[in-house]
Structures are given as structure tokens and as C-alpha cells.
Amino acid sequence: MKLQLTRDSVAMGDDADAPHEEERDVAADLTIRAAIEAVLADRYLASIHGGRATWAAQAEGGTPLAVVAQQWGQQARLLTAGQGGLATLAGADGSVRLHFAYYTQRDPDAVYRELSEHGRAPRR
């Protein structure tokens, strides 16, 4: 299965490659958690000076799946929509599209609470 990744830029110098597209072949039986944590392990997301970047992993259409934070290492904190198999997110072409929205240095626990309670991304 194809996994197509995009992420927000973290600074003007990072904009040159925006939207930072990458495509990977992944196993069809992978969980959403395993896919996101593999992305973290491969250092796809930009690190920032100070070590406190917060990101939300989103399915195509903007549905939030998980919150990840630079200070949390390679662990994702899943939201309800992020629990299950990656294949459930596949589009008509069989590909899964994940976008990582950047929430600057916002408290990742607060971002998680907002996404859990409101089902939508907080203002960045």
C-alpha cells in the first residue's frame, strides 16, 4: 500500500521544499499507530531548536488522528479516529494520505485535549 506524507513548514528556510511530500510503500496490515511511529523514527518531521515542536497527524480531509511532540520522542498519542488499521484510511486509489500539521511550541497536551473534545484542529 502507498503512504503519501506531507507536512507543514516550520520556518521560512523550510518552505523551499513545502509541502515536503514523501511516498512510502507500507504493509497493508499496518496500524495507524505503527505508521505514525515509523514516520517519527525515520525523522520525517522537522526538529526545532529548543526541542518542543507539536504536530497533529491528520487523515485526508483533515480528520485528526494523533498528536506527536518532539519532546515525546517516537510516541504518538492517538485520538479516537487514529485507532485502527491504516487501510481504513485508504482512498479510491488504495493510497493513504497523512498530513502533519505544525502547532509551533504549543503544549501538546492542550492540543490533544482540544482535538479530543472538539474533533477539529485548534487554531495554530
C-alpha positions in Angstrom: 0.0 0.0 0.0 1.2 3.5 -0.7 1.5 6.0 2.2 1.7 9.6 1.0 3.1 12.1 3.5 3.0 15.9 3.7 3.9 18.2 6.5 3.7 21.9 7.3 6.9 24.0 7.2 8.4 25.1 10.5 10.3 28.2 9.3 10.9 30.3 6.2 14.0 28.4 5.3 12.0 25.2 5.5 9.5 26.5 2.9 11.7 25.7 -0.1 10.5 22.0 0.0 6.9 22.6 1.1 4.7 20.6 1.3 7.5 18.2 2.0 5.9 15.3 0.0 7.2 11.8 0.5 5.8 8.4 -0.6 6.4 5.1 1.0 5.4 1.5 0.5 3.9 0.0 3.7 2.3 -3.2 4.7 -1.5 -3.2 4.2 -2.0 -4.6 7.7 -0.1 -1.8 9.5 -1.9 0.0 12.3 -2.3 3.8 12.2 -0.1 4.0 15.3 2.7 1.9 13.7 2.6 4.0 10.6 2.9 7.3 12.5 5.6 6.0 14.8 7.6 4.7 11.8 7.4 8.2 10.4 8.7 9.6 13.7 11.5 7.0 13.8 12.6 8.0 10.3 12.8 11.7 11.3 10.5 12.9 8.6 9.2 15.7 10.8 11.5 18.7 11.3 13.1 19.2 14.7 13.3 22.7 16.0 15.8 24.4 18.3 14.6 24.1 21.8 13.1 20.6 21.2 9.4 21.4 21.7 7.6 21.1 18.3 4.0 19.9 18.4 2.3 18.2 15.4 -1.1 16.7 14.7 -1.3 13.8 12.3 -4.3 14.2 10.0 -6.1 11.9 7.6 -7.1 13.2 4.1 -9.8 15.7 4.7 -8.3 16.9 8.0 -9.6 14.3 10.4 -7.1 14.4 13.4 -5.6 11.0 14.2 -2.9 11.7 16.7 -0.7 14.3 18.4 3.0 13.9 18.4 5.6 16.1 20.0 9.3 16.4 19.7 9.7 16.2 23.4 7.8 12.9 23.5 10.3 11.1 21.2 8.9 8.5 18.9 5.5 8.0 20.6 2.1 9.1 19.2 -0.9 9.9 21.4 -3.8 8.6 19.4 -7.2 10.2 19.1 -10.3 8.1 18.6 -10.1 8.3 14.7 -6.5 7.1 14.9 -7.3 3.8 16.5 -7.4 1.0 13.9 -5.8 -0.2 10.7 -4.1 2.2 8.3 -6.0 0.6 5.4 -9.2 2.1 6.7 -7.9 5.5 5.6 -7.2 4.4 2.0 -8.7 6.4 -0.8 -10.3 5.1 -4.0 -6.8 4.6 -5.4 -5.7 2.5 -2.4 -3.3 5.1 -1.1 -3.3 6.6 2.3 -2.6 10.3 2.7 -1.3 11.6 6.0 -0.6 15.3 6.7 1.3 16.5 9.8 0.0 20.0 10.9 2.6 22.0 12.9 1.4 23.7 16.1 4.6 25.5 16.9 5.6 25.1 20.5 2.1 24.8 21.8 1.6 22.4 24.8 0.9 19.0 23.1 -1.4 18.0 26.0 -3.5 21.1 25.3 -3.6 20.4 21.6 -4.6 16.8 22.4 -7.4 17.9 24.7 -8.8 20.4 22.1 -8.7 17.7 19.4 -10.3 15.1 21.7 -13.1 17.5 22.8 -13.9 19.3 19.6 -12.9 16.9 16.9 -11.2 19.6 15.0 -7.8 21.1 15.0 -7.2 24.1 17.2 -6.1 27.4 15.7 -2.4 27.5 15.0 
